[in-house]
Amino acid sequence: MTPEEFRANFPALETWTWLDTPGAPPGATPVVTTLRQALDDWSSGSFDWLDWDHAVDAARSDFARYTGVGPDTIAAQTSLAEASTVAVRSTAPGTTIVVAEDEFRSVLFPAHHYHDATGTDLCVVARQPGRSRTAAIIDAIRPTTGLVMVSEVLTNDGELVDIEAICHAAHQHDALVYANLTQSLGVLRSNLARHPADIIAAHGYKWMLCPRGTTWLVADPARAELLPTVASWKTARDAEHYFGGPYTESATMTRCNSSPAWISWIGARAALSLLSQISEDESRRHTLRLASDYTRRMREKGFRPLNNGAPSHIVVTAPPEYRRIDPAALRKAKVRATLTESGALRVGFHYFNTDTDVDHVIEAVASALVP
């Protein structure tokens, strides 16, 4: 599927230059149509709740095909914070958790909470000006490290961390690596069979075009001792039975399943069907090229990129000194992007974005600059 063919699935792009996928994408027609059908079936009473419930396992199988991993290594969860909580509880006794101080809160706060609740050592890695997140994390890894928690891409600066280098440093000390791929899976990555992290999580409501409430947690159940945050009939070995005990956890990663929001997972199946038609290499090449061109042209206009590491499809730039961007002017120009708390402009390029989008946002930003 070409970028133009992919773009045709998003009616909102006829109106908007959409560069806000780091927050949320516009609705894809196949996904929205599927959700509407589910709502119509619910309204008419023609739905079968067992079919809806089975959509979760079907989505796990779809995700396994899309990413190239085994279905038994996948848990279906509701949020990134829940996945991070499962991961942090796998920390070996007497070891230290390593996490960057500017990490996304749904990764950072479960680490803090676990430290406060159990006394497990926590190394919160400070960022020095001009240094990459990759270098700071690697320098913090020690023989006592038990778990490294890191997002492959963060939207506060757009750095693509060197996950291979981080995993290499951690694995030298038998530490596990938990990687949050929420801002990279579906655009920079699809195949996880070669991913070096021990535990992987991704919330699907951004680049994977899913409804919110669809998160995948991937790990070899024999490699990491992962346990559910909440035991339920969905975490049991005999998950199709509803009453009575005893409780025996599943031997696969389904032991970490959440009780699902059915309609979200129905939408996830439609999203995965659409994404599976895109080449990982083509998507990565296309989006990184657009981001590189955009970054170069913003530099020429006096904007300063905040990324001190490897570039990604997400670019965050601070405006020229003594200038700011008027968000109302961007909206008027039909540009969807995000202004950070510090006034920097954050954009993200999906496979549906084009060179024309780059041209338009550059022009709109120039017009939106005010004293």
Secondary structure, DSSP 8 states (H G I E B T S, - for coil): --HHHHHTT-GGGGT-EE--TTT-----HHHHHHHHHHHHHHHHT---HHHHHHHHHHHHHHHHHHHT--GGGEEEES-HHHHHHHHHTT--TT-EEEEETTS-HHHHHHHHHHHHHH--EEEEE---TT--HHHHHHHH--TTEEEEEEESB-TTT--B--HHHHHHHHHTTT-EEEEE-TTTBTTTB---TT---SEEEEETTSTT---TT-EEEEE-TTTS----SS--TTTBTTTT--S-----B-SSGGGG-----HHHHHHHHHHHHHHTTS-HHHHHHHHHHHHHHHHHHHHHTT-EE---SB--SEEEEE--TT-EE-HHHHHHTTEE-EE-TTS-EEEE--TT--HHHHHHHHHHHHHHEE-
